[in-house]
Amino acid sequence: MEHKNIEALAEKFIKGKIDFPDQVNPRVQEITLRIVGDLMKAINDLRITADEYWAGVEYIGDLGKEAGLLSPGLGFDHFIDLMIEEDMKEAGLEGGTVRTIEGPLYVAGAPESKGFARLDDGTDDEEGTVLFMQGTVYDEDGKPVPNAKVEAWHANSLGNYSFFDESQSEFNLRRTIITDENGHYGFRSIVPLGYSVPPEGMTQKVLGALGRHGHRPAHVHFFVSADGLRKLTTQINIDGDEYLWDDFAFASREGLVPEVTMVEDADQLSEKGLDKPYASINFDFHLLKNTQADVHGSEVERRRVQG
């Protein structure tokens, strides 16, 4: 079938029969028409069979909550970030800490602390490596930002996240840190392990058919926000991880892999109350002004777990 005929059919299906004109959302209509038309063209051009089509419909029905994993696995989350960055650049918003994907595992309502927080509940102390991470939040003029909000969350030493892993305590490895009068933040935690999609799950079913793995490198997620500044969504990756530059979610980016220093000095260990080496990471966040320009991506509306 010729594309012009497919376009006419899609137009008929989506716009040709309107039973409730007052309920029409023009934006939803526009997007649906484009998606339906493009999908019909793909079915036509690739000669997708009825069996293949219905296998796809059944897959979508079974996907459920794994949609939050399949989306980054197919590159959509990273693609949206790149689009946001293009819009920011066109609006003159350049520089600042690189953004990268939020992922599906944020939980709102983590306890707040001023300046410093301990993220972990101590259950990984024996098996895991203690991590201290610290830095400063700056504005685009290089001035420290007091009272900035630094939300941090990450997996435990088995690659699991609290709330989604019921064996962990509430808000384990999740905290909100309000920077001090000098814009400083810091926290104690444990070095996380990267996670993998469920090996028998729906996301891996597609990734496997594409010849791909479903592993992520070890990382720590952040939201960083302050009055008058664009909210930053980002994460740092743990240097040395075997999947550092082979992330199934395409979230590894230059500028987000800080050096990890192992501290073994006896006096420094004593100062922290530790008897074995710990990892230390220094990382500063640089925020941009929240202008009136029509640039999306500072606050993203999406369904999130409420703690």
ROVOBA-118802 format. One record per residue (C-alpha): x, y, z; residue in one letter. Coordinates in steps of 0.2 Angstrom, whole numbers, plus 5000, padded with zeros to 4 digits. Layout:
XYZA/...
REM end
This chain:
500050005000M/500650174996E/501150295010H/499950425005K/498450295006N/499050245023I/499150425029E/497350445023A/496750295032L/497650345048A/496750525046E/495050435044K/495350325059F/495950455071I/495050615065K/493650545054G/492350495068K/492250615082I/490750575094D/491150705107F/491950855100P/492050945117D/493150805123Q/494450815110V/496250855116N/497150925100P/498850875107R/498350695110V/497550685093Q/499050755085E/500250635093I/499050485091T/498850515073L/500750525070R/501050365080I/499650265072V/500150325054G/501950285057D/501550115064L/500450065050M/501850115038K/503050005047A/501749855047I/501649885028N/503449915024D/504149775034L/502649655029R/502349615048I/501149465048T/499549455058A/500449325070D/501849455073E/500649595076Y/499649505089W/501249445097A/501749625099G/499949665106V/500149525119E/501849585124Y/501249755128I/499849685138G/501149575148D/502449715150L/501549805164G/502749895176K/504249835167E/503849985154A/505050085165G/506449965161L/506049945143L/505950125140S/507850165144P/508349995137G/507750055120L/508550215122G/507050325124F/507550405141D/509250455134H/508450515118F/507250635128I/508850695138D/509650735122L/508150835115M/508050935131I/509850975130E/509551035112E/508151145118D/509251215132M/510651255120K/509451345108E/508851445123A/510651495128G/510651375143L/512351295141E/513651225154G/513151155171G/513250975176T/512750845163V/510950775165R/510550595163T/509050485165I/508050475181E/507650285180G/506150205187P/506650185205L/506450355214Y/505450365229V/504750525236A/504850575254G/506550525259A/507050595276P/507950765276E/509650815284S/510650975284K/512350965277G/512650785280F/511750625280A/511950435282R/511050345268L/511250165273D/510550075288D/512149985292G/511649805286T/512949815272D/514349865283D/515249695284E/514949645266E/515049815258G/516249955256T/515950115265V/515750265254L/515950445259F/515350565245M/515450755247Q/515450915236G/514751085234T/513251145224V/513651305213Y/512551415202D/513051455184E/514151605191D/515151485201G/514451545218K/513951415231P/512151385234V/511551365252P/509951275256N/510051185239A/509151015240K/510150865235V/509150705234E/510150545233A/509650365230W/510550205225H/510550015226A/511349915240N/512849795238S/511649665229L/511049785217G/509349805225N/508349965229Y/507349985245S/505449995243F/505549875228F/506649755238D/505549725254E/506949645263S/507749825266Q/507249945279S/506150095274E/507150235264F/508750135265N/509950215254L/508850365251R/509050535258R/508750725255T/510250835260I/510051025262I/511651105258T/512451215272D/512851395272E/514351365261N/513351255248G/514151095255H/513350925255Y/514050755261G/513450585265F/514050415271R/513350255262S/514050105255I/514750075237V/513250015227P/513149865214L/512449895197G/510749805194Y/510149695180S/508349685173V/507449525178P/508249385168P/506549305164E/505649465162G/504849555148M/506249685146T/507549545144Q/506449455132K/506649605119V/508449635124L/508849455121G/508049455104A/509149605100L/510749515106G/510949635121R/511249615140H/510149705153G/511549765165H/511849935172R/513549995180P/513550045199A/512850215200H/512050345212V/510550445207H/510250635211F/508950765210F/509750935214V/508651095215S/508651265222A/507551425221D/507851515204G/508851375197L/508451225185R/508151065194K/509550945188L/509250755186T/510850655185T/511850515192Q/513650475194I/514450305189N/515650215200I/517350205190D/518050035186G/516349945184D/516449825170E/514849895163Y/515350075165L/515250115146W/514149975142D/512550025151D/510949945144F/510050105148A/511350215139F/511550335154A/513450335156S/514050505151R/515750605151E/515850715166G/514850595177L/516250465182V/517150545196P/518750475203E/518550345217V/519950355231T/520150215243M/520650285260V/521750175270E/522650295282D/522450245300A/522150425306D/520850455293Q/519950285297L/519950325315S/519250495312E/517750415303K/517650275316G/518050145304L/519249995305D/519449955286K/519750065271P/518350165263Y/517950245246A/517850435244S/517150535230I/517150715228N/515850785216F/515150965213D/513551005205F/513351155194H/511551225191L/510851335178L/509651485179K/507851435178N/507351565164T/505651605157Q/506151515141A/505051375135D/506251235139V/505551085147H/506450955157G/506751045173S/505250975182E/504650815173V/502850755177E/502850565179R/502150435190R/503350405205R/503250305221V/502650395236Q/503550345252G/
REM end
